[in-house]
Amino acid sequence: MTFDDLDIAIFSYNRAAYLQNCVMSVQRHCPGARLTIFDDASTDPDTLAYLASLPEGMVVQPGSQDAAGRHGGLYYNMQRALDRADRTLLLTLQDDTQVVRSLDQFDWDTILSAFETDPQRAFLSVLFIKSVRETRYKRLLRPVPEQSLYDLRNDLSPQNHAKRMAYFDISLMHVDRLHAAHWQMQNSEAANVEQARRLFAPMPTMAHPFVFFCPEVPFFRNRGQSLAAKLALRVVGRDVKTLKDMTPTQIKAMKTRDMSTYPVAETFLEADNPKVRKPFVYKDVKARWWLSALHKIEQALKGRR
């Protein structure tokens, strides 16, 4: 198995600098993979200019809009990506994510083994763990060193088993198994999790991930910005908080560690901007305590309307 077996889909909307960073990370680290950008009717001039600069056939625009002028949305585009995929695997990314290292033969052997050892698997997590979720991962997943994976614990209660991890919007998907199951993307990550629990085995996590989110991304809600979000742009800045590519030394340390150390992003990754704080936050409105407080107040007031 190689990059020739991989389709990559990036889902994009009005974030030119983030999209460019994601595309460049794929180009650096995934040579031979077929990359397609599914843009959700972006209107930002910078995004449109960047999309127009890309090779013909790399960008897929929305097929249609409904009577109210709404475009398709993430899951509509994810379904289109799956329907078009004809390679063995599909890696789904969003424009605020980044591939942080290249894959070697050991990684491909891990991926191949993950799917071959369990024909009921259709999803594999390739994401580093957010530190806020580390406790949950340790509660649900056990290290499997011989497969370089973390998989569902054998001693889970029925209640916890029902809450097992089964699907992420950003993951490595086995195309033929999804097609055979007539998979149809639902309109939320939670609904797709429930569908995956019904149809497939639990989703394991790579012990040596290669994708993560950029921190402190500008926050939009229904394509508008709150006062906190507008202030955050001025305080946190508009520049993309890119992640440093992992060095060969860092990759070796990650791959040779004891797997009792889970692959938490803050342990293995660094931001290029030294002002980015750990633990990472993923919305710029949470980058400062007072921005977060203002954001919560605004959300509470909107909820009362």
Helices and strands as residue ranges (DSSP letters): G 3-5, E 6-12, H 16-29, E 34-39, H 45-53, E 59-60, H 74-84, E 89-94, E 97-99, H 105-116, E 123-124, G 131-133, H 134-140, E 141-144, G 145-147, E 149-152, H 158-162, E 172-174, H 175-180, H 189-199, E 205-206, E 211-213, H 227-235, H 248-256, H 265-268, G 284-286, H 289-303
